[in-house]
Amino acid sequence: MKVDILASGSSGNCIAITIDEKTILIDVGIAKTKIEKRLLEVGIMPNNIEAIFLTHAHNDHVKGLPLANKYKIPVYAAEEEWQDIKGVNEDLVTELGIGGIFGTGNFSVMHFNVHHDARRPLGYVVRDKNGFTISICLDTGKVDDEMLSIMKKSDIYIIESNHDPRMVEASNYPNSVKARIVSHIGHLSNQQTAEALAKLVRGTGEKVYLVHLSSHNNMPALAEMTVKRELLKKGFMAGKHYELEVV
C-alpha cells in the first residue's frame, strides 16, 4: 500500500492511498487542478481514483470536490456532513451512517467518530486484502479510548499534530479562536498527539506521519521532538522501532 500526502495543513488537506494502481483519496481540500497536478507528480492517474472519503465539510477538506464530478468518483461522508457539502452530483453521493465497513475494490474502509466543530467529523481505517492497515485521524480536539481501540495495531498512522498551546496563547489570534483551537472539539496539540501515539505504537516498525501542523502555532521540529520524547519513555527509538515523518 502506497501513501502520498498531497496537501497538509490549514490551507488544505488531501491524502492518496494506492493499491495496485487503484487509489482512494482522504479529503480533497485544495483546488481540483492542484490535486490533478500533484497526483500526476506521484504517478497517479486521476481516472484511477475509486473513491473520495471526506473527514468533514470544512473548506480545507472539501475545496477540490469538483474533481469528483469531472472523473465520476463516488464521494463518501457522514450523513450529517452532507448538509454543508455542495456541488457534488447526486449520483456520486454516499451517506455514511453509524458503523459499517465499505469495500471499494482493493480497499476495505471503516470510519469512526472524532471530536471537531463539525456536524459529524470522521476518521478512517483503511485495510488491504492482506490486512495491512492505515489509520487516518485528522481534525480532532481529543483522542478517546474508542478511537484508540479502532486505530490500534495499524501499520501506518496519519495523525494531526496541530499546535503548541504556548504558541497559541502567545499568538495574535482573537481569544475566541484560541479557545476553539485548544478545546476538545478543536485540534490536537503536539503533546496530545504524542500521548496517543504512545498508546498505539508497539515498536514493530510502524510508520507515523504527523500532519495538519499549524503554520503559525507550531514548528515541525517541535512536533517531532515531542513525539520522540514520549515514545522514548516506552523505550522506542525513531529509525529503530518506528519511522516518523513530519509533513
Residue, then its C-alpha position, 0 to 999 in steps of 0.5 A: m500500500k502506497v501513501d502520498i500526502l498531497a496537501s497538509g495543513s490549514s490551507g488544505n488537506c488531501i491524502a492518496i492511498t494506492i493499491d495496485e494502481k487503484t487509489i482512494l483519496i482522504d479529503v480533497g481540500i485544495a483546488k481540483t487542478k492542484i490535486e490533478k497536478r500533484l497526483l500526476e507528480v506521484g504517478i497517479m492517474p486521476n481516472n484511477i481514483e475509486a473513491i473520495f472519503l471526506t473527514h468533514a465539510h470544512n473548506d480545507h477538506v472539501k475545496g477540490l470536490p469538483l474533481a469528483n464530478k469531472y472523473k465520476i468518483p463516488v464521494y463518501a461522508a457522514e450523513e450529517e456532513w452532507q448538509d454543508i457539502k455542495g456541488v457534488n452530483e447526486d449520483l456520486v453521493t454516499e451517506l455514511g451512517i453509524g458503523g459499517i465497513f465499505g469495500t471499494g475494490n482493493f480497499s476495505v474502509m471503516h470510519f469512526n467518530v472524532h471530536h471537531d466543530a463539525r456536524r459529524p467529523l470522521g476518521y478512517v481505517v483503511r485495510d488491504k486484502n492482506g490486512f495491512t492497515i492505515s489509520i487516518c485521524l485528522d481534525t480532532g480536539k481529543v483522542d478517546d479510548e474508542m478511537l484508540s481501540i479502532m486505530k490500534k495495531s495499524d501499520i501506518y498512522i496519519i495523525e494531526s499534530n496541530h499546535d503548541p498551546r504556548m504558541v497559541e496563547a502567545s499568538n495574535y489570534p482573537n481569544s475566541v479562536k484560541a479557545r476553539i483551537v485548544s478545546h476538545i472539539g478543536h485540534l490536537s496539540n503536539q503533546q496530545t498527539a504524542e500521548a496517543l501515539a504512545k498508546l498505539v505504537r508497539g515498536t514493530g516498525e510502524k510508520v507515523y506521519l504527523v500532519h495538519l501542523s499549524s503554520h503559525n502555532n507550531m514548528p515541525a521540529l517541535a512536533e517531532m521532538t515531542v513525539k520522540r520524547e514520549l515514545l522514548k519513555k516506552g523505550f522506542m527509538a525513531g529509525k529503530h522501532y518506528e519511522l516518523e515523518v513530519v509533513 
